[in-house]
Amino acid sequence: MIKITLTDTGLTLPLFAGETYFNYCWLRDACPSCIDPQTRERIFDVASLAELPRARSAHISDEALVIEWQAETQVSHIPLSLLESFATRGRAEDPADLPRTPWYADHGPRFTRVPQQAVLSDPDAKARLTRALIEDGIAIVTQMEGDEDSLPRLVNAIGPITPSAEGLFFDVRVEIEPTNLAFTSGPLEMHTDLPGEEAAPGMQFLHCLENTVEGGLSLFLDGVAVAEALREEDPDAFRLLADNKIPFFYRHDNWDYRAHQRVIETDPEGRVTGVTISQHLQDAMDLPQDLLDSYYPAFIKFLKMMQEDRFLVRFRSEAGNCVIFDNHRIVHGREGYVADSGTRHLRGCYTDRGALRSTYRVLAKQGFDGRTTAEPDLCSA
């Protein structure tokens, strides 16, 4: 007989994690009958009750906690698996809550590579791609078709296109009157895109249509790896960059975006979730001047770490490949190139990180978790 202790505000029951307390309001909300089976939306409002819910009795039956309520005829059957998840993890199970795997300069050949047609037609291939984008923050789609709709077909397989100031798509090539340093042939320092937007775009796609120029190697690094290295080497510097927001902008004739961001992003557990960095879109620091005495040295140290060979992956973008990466985690740049030596044209756009995780969750529920990895496709990126 499982002993369940009822109190005025909640109950305690033994689980694998040990004796665990659950609040009555939370338990009433957790009743599966609160969710409409068709729309999957909540149809119960705990505020509609005349008084706070309180259990009359509770027992275990058929792998569920069964609760009879004092002021309702409703009987709740709450899965023990849900209670176990909250007892051990503090939240419901989430197949997309995958650990971020920090990587370094030697990881380039191991970037997950999946052909475009496989992503569009094979749920297992799409699961491998989306899982890699969550764990590594970067992957490469190979054998891209060269028509104008090729990129949107790929993006829409993962999530809807997120517009930016440049529109739904942008072209990375030399322009006579560029609105962005990316649209020149000069080198691009390591950065994340559009930090001046209040919610910077999540996942970036860069489809290489042509690249015959001399130079112009693409540069990528894992912001999580660099941030964790900073935390280990200089915890005070890490804390300064994780605790304080600095201003960024993106402005030209027809737009003027401004936002404050933390250079190092962390979640409530203190895990690094990403970085925001862009010196060419960084506004004048508006932190207190005495705080800048310690902030600037930490900031500069972090910038210099991003130039170290131990973190940087360098490769040549090849026509037919599309690099996808987490714009809140993967820091990217480019070496300069000789503009009149050929043509370099990449087409880009964005989708949301939430859309990526949504797509992976749906695939995981269908039995495709992306765990099976094929031998790497060694096509140039």
Sequence and secondary structure as in RCSB ss.txt:
>XXXX:A:sequence
MIKITLTDTGLTLPLFAGETYFNYCWLRDACPSCIDPQTRERIFDVASLAELPRARSAHISDEALVIEWQAETQV
SHIPLSLLESFATRGRAEDPADLPRTPWYADHGPRFTRVPQQAVLSDPDAKARLTRALIEDGIAIVTQMEGDEDS
LPRLVNAIGPITPSAEGLFFDVRVEIEPTNLAFTSGPLEMHTDLPGEEAAPGMQFLHCLENTVEGGLSLFLDGVA
VAEALREEDPDAFRLLADNKIPFFYRHDNWDYRAHQRVIETDPEGRVTGVTISQHLQDAMDLPQDLLDSYYPAFI
KFLKMMQEDRFLVRFRSEAGNCVIFDNHRIVHGREGYVADSGTRHLRGCYTDRGALRSTYRVLAKQGFDGRTTAE
PDLCSA
>XXXX:A:secstr
    EE SSEEEEEETTEEEEEEHHHHHHT GGGB TTT  B   GGGSSS   EEEEEEETTEEEEEESS S E
EEEEHHHHHHHHHHSS   TT        GGGGGGS EEEHHHHHH HHHHHHHHHHHHHTSEEEEES   STTH
HHHHHHTTS EE BTTBS EEES  SS SSGGGSSS EEEE S TTSTT  SEEEEEEEEE SEE  EEEEEHHH
HHHHHHHH HHHHHHHHH EEEEEEEETTEEEEEEEESEEE TT  EEEE   GGGB    S HHHHHHHHHHHH
HHHHHTT TTT EEE   TT EEEEETTTEEEEE  EEGGGS EEEEEEEE HHHHHHHHHHHHHTT  S     
      
